């Protein structure tokens, strides 16, 4: 699997940033959406939010 393209960047009321990335397999087929949650103390949280 390889990292694909940026889907979106959002910010909530607590100033946390959410970055959504689409991941693709070697053939270019969509595999999953990865959420990167960046907290105000710069802690990073990763989770899969959509998986085909």
C-alpha positions in Angstrom: 0.0 0.0 0.0 1.2 3.5 -0.7 0.0 6.9 0.5 -2.2 8.6 -2.0 -3.6 12.0 -2.1 -4.8 14.6 0.4 -8.6 14.6 0.8 -9.2 17.4 3.2 -8.0 19.4 6.2 -10.4 20.6 8.8 -10.1 22.3 12.2 -12.5 21.9 15.1 -13.6 24.4 17.8 -10.7 23.1 20.1 -8.1 24.0 17.4 -7.4 20.4 16.6 -6.5 19.7 13.0 -7.8 16.7 11.1 -6.0 15.7 7.9 -7.6 13.0 5.7 -5.5 11.0 3.3 -6.6 8.5 0.7 -4.4 5.3 0.5 -4.1 3.3 -2.7 -2.6 -0.2 -3.4 0.1 -0.8 -6.0 -2.5 -1.0 -8.8 -4.0 2.4 -8.0 -7.2 1.1 -6.4 -8.5 3.0 -3.4 -7.9 1.0 -0.2 -8.7 3.3 2.8 -9.0 6.8 4.2 -6.5 7.6 7.0 -7.4 10.3 9.6 -4.5 12.2 11.2 -5.7 14.0 14.3 -3.2 16.7 15.4 -4.0 17.9 19.0 -3.2 21.3 20.3 -0.2 19.8 22.2 1.1 18.4 18.9 0.1 14.8 19.8 -0.7 12.8 16.7 -3.5 10.2 16.5 -3.9 8.0 13.4 -6.9 5.9 12.6 -8.5 4.3 9.5 -12.0 5.9 9.0 -13.0 4.1 5.8 -11.7 0.8 4.4 -12.8 -0.9 1.2 
